[in-house]
Amino acid sequence: MNIKLFALLNIMLLLSLAACDTGTPTPTKEEGLTIINLQTTPALTHWLPKVADCANRIPEIGVYTKVLPKSELNPSAADLVLRLGERLDVDTFVTVMGTEEILVVAGSEVPVSSLSIESVQRIYTGEINNWGAVPEVTEANIQTNQPIQTLSFPQGHELRLLFSQTYLDPAAITSDPLVYSTIEYLETLLLNNPTAIGYLLASQVPDGVPTLSITGIDPLATQHFVLASTPQEPEGGLRQLLLCLQDSR
């Protein structure tokens, strides 16, 4: 073999062996992202931006969210369930995140700013369907012959059930309401039906939409807990997430 070629091969072999033994320590495996599986209901989707904001402040956690009807919530398949209501027998650990109030909202041409609980009940059960027949209107000597159009979330919706429980004691809504599922569509209905009334959580009421004060009802009765249910006492990132949500209220 050519001496120069043999020497060149030796040099290349030495360089190859040196490259295999750099003395660099083996890198350790980085800790992975902790995923928190969250289930919540359509009534609380306006909380999700707060959840995302809090998650972004906490290192190495992510939140995977499912929005389900209340009847389909499955705590055994979630790290966290966020819902309205009271503690259930199946709840292992519950944290109160805050409260939400159900309010009655009105179109721009509703002739009064206040109704009694009895009037709300008579309106939503269809007994009264004209503003001229509402006691608060006649007592104020307001002359009007405008129809009352009731607005409501659809059958089975969590907020419809809570509204009936809170205001109708707990009769069903039988006034043939126009139905909305989103806040945006409720705004459209109120714009197109300025003598209509509906209901929302206080935190959902859009700017400029009037609310009616309701007399004859305990204000605490309109308040409903927002609960965080977890399989066990929350720790680590989940605990930080819940503390952040409580602080953001």
C-alpha positions as a Markdown table, in Angstrom:
| # | Residue | x | y | z |
|---|---|---|---|---|
| 1 | Met | 0.0 | 0.0 | 0.0 |
| 2 | Asn | 1.2 | 3.5 | -0.7 |
| 3 | Ile | 2.8 | 4.9 | 2.5 |
| 4 | Lys | 1.1 | 8.3 | 2.2 |
| 5 | Leu | -2.3 | 6.6 | 1.7 |
| 6 | Phe | -1.7 | 4.4 | 4.8 |
| 7 | Ala | -0.8 | 7.4 | 7.0 |
| 8 | Leu | -3.9 | 9.3 | 5.8 |
| 9 | Leu | -6.1 | 6.3 | 6.7 |
| 10 | Asn | -4.6 | 6.2 | 10.2 |
| 11 | Ile | -5.2 | 9.9 | 10.7 |
| 12 | Met | -8.8 | 9.6 | 9.7 |
| 13 | Leu | -9.3 | 6.6 | 12.1 |
| 14 | Leu | -7.9 | 8.6 | 15.0 |
| 15 | Leu | -10.1 | 11.5 | 14.2 |
| 16 | Ser | -13.2 | 9.2 | 14.1 |
| 17 | Leu | -12.3 | 7.7 | 17.5 |
| 18 | Ala | -11.9 | 11.1 | 19.0 |
| 19 | Ala | -15.3 | 12.2 | 17.7 |
| 20 | Cys | -16.9 | 9.3 | 19.4 |
| 21 | Asp | -15.4 | 10.2 | 22.8 |
| 22 | Thr | -16.1 | 14.0 | 23.3 |
| 23 | Gly | -16.4 | 13.8 | 27.1 |
| 24 | Thr | -19.9 | 15.5 | 26.8 |
| 25 | Pro | -22.3 | 14.1 | 29.5 |
| 26 | Thr | -25.4 | 12.3 | 28.4 |
| 27 | Pro | -28.3 | 14.9 | 28.4 |
| 28 | Thr | -31.0 | 14.2 | 31.0 |
| 29 | Lys | -34.6 | 13.8 | 29.8 |
| 30 | Glu | -36.5 | 17.0 | 30.2 |
| 31 | Glu | -39.7 | 16.9 | 32.4 |
| 32 | Gly | -42.8 | 16.7 | 30.2 |
| 33 | Leu | -45.7 | 19.1 | 30.1 |
| 34 | Thr | -48.4 | 18.3 | 32.7 |
| 35 | Ile | -51.8 | 18.1 | 31.0 |
| 36 | Ile | -54.9 | 19.0 | 33.1 |
| 37 | Asn | -58.1 | 17.5 | 31.6 |
| 38 | Leu | -60.9 | 19.9 | 32.3 |
| 39 | Gln | -64.6 | 19.4 | 31.8 |
| 40 | Thr | -67.1 | 22.2 | 32.0 |
| 41 | Thr | -70.6 | 23.1 | 30.8 |
| 42 | Pro | -71.8 | 25.6 | 28.1 |
| 43 | Ala | -73.0 | 27.9 | 30.9 |
| 44 | Leu | -69.3 | 28.5 | 32.0 |
| 45 | Thr | -67.5 | 28.8 | 28.7 |
| 46 | His | -66.9 | 32.5 | 29.5 |
| 47 | Trp | -64.6 | 31.2 | 32.2 |
| 48 | Leu | -62.3 | 29.5 | 29.7 |
| 49 | Pro | -60.3 | 32.6 | 28.8 |
| 50 | Lys | -59.5 | 33.0 | 32.5 |
| 51 | Val | -58.5 | 29.3 | 32.6 |
| 52 | Ala | -56.2 | 29.8 | 29.6 |
| 53 | Asp | -54.7 | 33.0 | 31.1 |
| 54 | Cys | -53.9 | 31.3 | 34.4 |
| 55 | Ala | -52.5 | 28.2 | 32.6 |
| 56 | Asn | -50.1 | 30.5 | 30.6 |
| 57 | Arg | -48.7 | 31.9 | 33.9 |
| 58 | Ile | -47.9 | 28.5 | 35.3 |
| 59 | Pro | -44.8 | 26.7 | 33.9 |
| 60 | Glu | -45.1 | 23.3 | 32.3 |
| 61 | Ile | -48.9 | 22.8 | 32.5 |
| 62 | Gly | -51.4 | 22.7 | 29.7 |
| 63 | Val | -55.2 | 22.4 | 29.9 |
| 64 | Tyr | -57.2 | 20.2 | 27.6 |
| 65 | Thr | -60.9 | 21.2 | 27.7 |
| 66 | Lys | -64.2 | 19.5 | 26.9 |
| 67 | Val | -67.5 | 21.4 | 27.0 |
| 68 | Leu | -70.3 | 19.0 | 27.8 |
| 69 | Pro | -74.0 | 19.2 | 28.9 |
| 70 | Lys | -74.1 | 19.0 | 32.7 |
| 71 | Ser | -75.7 | 15.6 | 32.4 |
| 72 | Glu | -72.7 | 14.3 | 30.5 |
| 73 | Leu | -70.0 | 15.5 | 32.9 |
| 74 | Asn | -67.8 | 12.5 | 33.9 |
| 75 | Pro | -65.6 | 13.3 | 36.9 |
| 76 | Ser | -63.8 | 9.9 | 36.7 |
| 77 | Ala | -62.4 | 11.0 | 33.3 |
| 78 | Ala | -61.3 | 14.4 | 34.3 |
| 79 | Asp | -58.7 | 16.1 | 36.5 |
| 80 | Leu | -61.0 | 19.0 | 37.0 |
| 81 | Val | -64.7 | 19.6 | 36.6 |
| 82 | Leu | -66.0 | 23.2 | 36.6 |
| 83 | Arg | -69.7 | 23.6 | 37.0 |
| 84 | Leu | -72.5 | 25.6 | 38.6 |
| 85 | Gly | -74.6 | 24.3 | 41.5 |
| 86 | Glu | -74.2 | 22.5 | 44.8 |
| 87 | Arg | -71.9 | 19.8 | 46.0 |
| 88 | Leu | -73.0 | 16.3 | 44.9 |
| 89 | Asp | -72.7 | 13.0 | 46.7 |
| 90 | Val | -70.2 | 11.8 | 44.1 |
| 91 | Asp | -67.9 | 14.7 | 44.6 |
| 92 | Thr | -64.6 | 13.7 | 46.3 |
| 93 | Phe | -63.0 | 17.2 | 46.7 |
| 94 | Val | -64.8 | 20.5 | 45.9 |
| 95 | Thr | -63.4 | 24.0 | 45.9 |
| 96 | Val | -65.7 | 27.1 | 45.6 |
| 97 | Met | -64.3 | 29.3 | 42.9 |
| 98 | Gly | -66.9 | 32.0 | 43.2 |
| 99 | Thr | -70.6 | 32.7 | 42.5 |
| 100 | Glu | -72.6 | 33.6 | 39.5 |
| 101 | Glu | -75.9 | 35.6 | 39.6 |
| 102 | Ile | -78.9 | 35.0 | 37.3 |
| 103 | Leu | -80.4 | 38.3 | 36.1 |
| 104 | Val | -83.4 | 39.2 | 34.1 |
| 105 | Val | -82.5 | 41.3 | 31.0 |
| 106 | Ala | -84.8 | 43.5 | 29.0 |
| 107 | Gly | -85.2 | 45.0 | 25.5 |
| 108 | Ser | -84.9 | 48.8 | 25.1 |
| 109 | Glu | -88.6 | 49.5 | 25.0 |
| 110 | Val | -89.6 | 47.5 | 28.2 |
| 111 | Pro | -91.7 | 50.2 | 30.1 |
| 112 | Val | -90.4 | 49.4 | 33.6 |
| 113 | Ser | -87.1 | 48.9 | 35.3 |
| 114 | Ser | -88.4 | 46.6 | 38.1 |
| 115 | Leu | -90.7 | 43.6 | 38.3 |
| 116 | Ser | -92.0 | 41.6 | 41.3 |
| 117 | Ile | -91.2 | 37.9 | 41.4 |
| 118 | Glu | -94.9 | 37.3 | 41.0 |
| 119 | Ser | -95.0 | 39.2 | 37.7 |
| 120 | Val | -91.9 | 37.3 | 36.4 |
| 121 | Gln | -93.7 | 34.1 | 37.2 |
| 122 | Arg | -96.9 | 35.1 | 35.5 |
| 123 | Ile | -95.0 | 36.3 | 32.4 |
| 124 | Tyr | -92.9 | 33.2 | 32.0 |
| 125 | Thr | -95.9 | 30.8 | 32.6 |
| 126 | Gly | -97.9 | 32.7 | 29.9 |
| 127 | Glu | -100.5 | 34.1 | 32.2 |
| 128 | Ile | -99.5 | 37.7 | 31.2 |
| 129 | Asn | -98.5 | 38.4 | 27.7 |
| 130 | Asn | -99.0 | 42.2 | 27.4 |
| 131 | Trp | -97.1 | 44.9 | 29.2 |
| 132 | Gly | -100.4 | 46.8 | 29.7 |
| 133 | Ala | -101.5 | 44.0 | 32.0 |
| 134 | Val | -98.4 | 43.9 | 34.2 |
| 135 | Pro | -99.2 | 45.3 | 37.7 |
| 136 | Glu | -96.0 | 47.4 | 37.9 |
| 137 | Val | -97.0 | 49.1 | 34.6 |
| 138 | Thr | -100.6 | 49.8 | 35.6 |
| 139 | Glu | -99.5 | 51.1 | 39.1 |
| 140 | Ala | -97.2 | 53.5 | 37.4 |
| 141 | Asn | -100.0 | 54.8 | 35.2 |
| 142 | Ile | -98.1 | 53.9 | 32.0 |
| 143 | Gln | -100.3 | 53.5 | 29.0 |
| 144 | Thr | -99.0 | 50.8 | 26.7 |
| 145 | Asn | -100.4 | 47.9 | 24.7 |
| 146 | Gln | -97.1 | 46.2 | 23.8 |
| 147 | Pro | -96.8 | 42.4 | 23.7 |
| 148 | Ile | -94.3 | 40.7 | 26.0 |
| 149 | Gln | -92.0 | 38.3 | 24.1 |
| 150 | Thr | -90.2 | 36.0 | 26.5 |
| 151 | Leu | -86.7 | 34.7 | 25.6 |
| 152 | Ser | -85.0 | 31.6 | 27.0 |
| 153 | Phe | -82.2 | 29.1 | 26.7 |
| 154 | Pro | -83.4 | 25.8 | 25.1 |
| 155 | Gln | -85.0 | 22.9 | 27.0 |
| 156 | Gly | -82.5 | 21.0 | 29.1 |
| 157 | His | -80.0 | 23.8 | 29.2 |
| 158 | Glu | -78.3 | 24.3 | 32.6 |
| 159 | Leu | -79.3 | 28.0 | 32.8 |
| 160 | Arg | -82.9 | 27.3 | 31.9 |
| 161 | Leu | -83.1 | 24.8 | 34.7 |
| 162 | Leu | -81.4 | 27.3 | 37.2 |
| 163 | Phe | -83.7 | 30.1 | 36.0 |
| 164 | Ser | -86.8 | 28.0 | 36.7 |
| 165 | Gln | -85.4 | 26.9 | 40.0 |
| 166 | Thr | -84.6 | 30.5 | 41.0 |
| 167 | Tyr | -87.5 | 32.5 | 39.7 |
| 168 | Leu | -90.4 | 30.2 | 38.9 |
| 169 | Asp | -90.4 | 28.0 | 42.0 |
| 170 | Pro | -89.8 | 25.8 | 40.0 |
| 171 | Ala | -92.6 | 25.9 | 37.4 |
| 172 | Ala | -91.7 | 25.2 | 33.8 |
| 173 | Ile | -91.5 | 28.0 | 31.2 |
| 174 | Thr | -94.8 | 27.7 | 29.2 |
| 175 | Ser | -94.9 | 31.2 | 27.6 |
| 176 | Asp | -93.7 | 30.0 | 24.1 |
| 177 | Pro | -90.3 | 31.8 | 24.3 |
| 178 | Leu | -88.0 | 32.5 | 21.5 |
| 179 | Val | -84.9 | 30.4 | 22.1 |
| 180 | Tyr | -81.2 | 31.4 | 22.2 |
| 181 | Ser | -78.1 | 29.4 | 22.9 |
| 182 | Thr | -75.5 | 32.2 | 22.6 |
| 183 | Ile | -75.1 | 35.7 | 24.1 |
| 184 | Glu | -74.7 | 37.1 | 20.6 |
| 185 | Tyr | -78.1 | 35.7 | 19.5 |
| 186 | Leu | -79.8 | 36.9 | 22.6 |
| 187 | Glu | -78.6 | 40.4 | 21.8 |
| 188 | Thr | -80.0 | 40.0 | 18.3 |
| 189 | Leu | -83.4 | 38.9 | 19.7 |
| 190 | Leu | -83.5 | 41.8 | 22.1 |
| 191 | Leu | -82.7 | 44.2 | 19.2 |
| 192 | Asn | -85.5 | 42.7 | 17.1 |
| 193 | Asn | -87.9 | 42.4 | 20.0 |
| 194 | Pro | -87.4 | 45.6 | 22.1 |
| 195 | Thr | -90.3 | 44.7 | 24.5 |
| 196 | Ala | -88.9 | 41.2 | 25.2 |
| 197 | Ile | -87.2 | 39.9 | 28.4 |
| 198 | Gly | -84.7 | 37.1 | 28.9 |
| 199 | Tyr | -82.1 | 36.0 | 31.5 |
| 200 | Leu | -78.4 | 35.6 | 31.8 |
| 201 | Leu | -75.6 | 35.3 | 34.3 |
| 202 | Ala | -74.5 | 38.7 | 35.5 |
| 203 | Ser | -71.0 | 38.1 | 34.2 |
| 204 | Gln | -72.4 | 37.5 | 30.7 |
| 205 | Val | -74.6 | 40.6 | 30.3 |
| 206 | Pro | -73.4 | 42.6 | 27.3 |
| 207 | Asp | -72.7 | 46.3 | 27.7 |
| 208 | Gly | -75.8 | 48.4 | 27.1 |
| 209 | Val | -78.3 | 45.6 | 27.7 |
| 210 | Pro | -80.7 | 46.7 | 30.6 |
| 211 | Thr | -81.3 | 44.5 | 33.5 |
| 212 | Leu | -84.5 | 44.5 | 35.6 |
| 213 | Ser | -84.4 | 44.5 | 39.4 |
| 214 | Ile | -86.7 | 41.8 | 40.8 |
| 215 | Thr | -88.5 | 42.5 | 44.1 |
| 216 | Gly | -89.9 | 40.0 | 46.5 |
| 217 | Ile | -87.0 | 37.5 | 46.2 |
| 218 | Asp | -84.1 | 36.9 | 48.4 |
| 219 | Pro | -81.0 | 38.2 | 46.6 |
| 220 | Leu | -79.0 | 35.2 | 47.8 |
| 221 | Ala | -81.5 | 33.0 | 46.0 |
| 222 | Thr | -80.2 | 34.3 | 42.6 |
| 223 | Gln | -76.6 | 33.4 | 43.5 |
| 224 | His | -75.2 | 30.1 | 42.4 |
| 225 | Phe | -71.8 | 28.6 | 43.3 |
| 226 | Val | -69.2 | 27.9 | 40.7 |
| 227 | Leu | -67.5 | 24.7 | 41.9 |
| 228 | Ala | -64.3 | 23.0 | 41.0 |
| 229 | Ser | -64.5 | 19.3 | 41.6 |
| 230 | Thr | -61.3 | 17.2 | 41.6 |
| 231 | Pro | -60.7 | 13.5 | 42.3 |
| 232 | Gln | -58.5 | 14.4 | 45.3 |
| 233 | Glu | -57.1 | 17.5 | 47.0 |
| 234 | Pro | -55.4 | 19.5 | 44.3 |
| 235 | Glu | -51.6 | 19.7 | 44.3 |
| 236 | Gly | -48.9 | 21.2 | 42.1 |
| 237 | Gly | -49.9 | 22.9 | 38.9 |
| 238 | Leu | -53.6 | 22.1 | 39.4 |
| 239 | Arg | -53.6 | 23.8 | 42.8 |
| 240 | Gln | -51.8 | 26.8 | 41.3 |
| 241 | Leu | -54.4 | 26.9 | 38.6 |
| 242 | Leu | -57.4 | 27.0 | 41.0 |
| 243 | Leu | -55.7 | 29.6 | 43.2 |
| 244 | Cys | -55.2 | 31.8 | 40.1 |
| 245 | Leu | -58.8 | 31.4 | 39.1 |
| 246 | Gln | -60.0 | 32.4 | 42.5 |
| 247 | Asp | -57.8 | 35.5 | 42.5 |
| 248 | Ser | -59.1 | 36.5 | 39.0 |
| 249 | Arg | -62.7 | 36.8 | 40.2 |
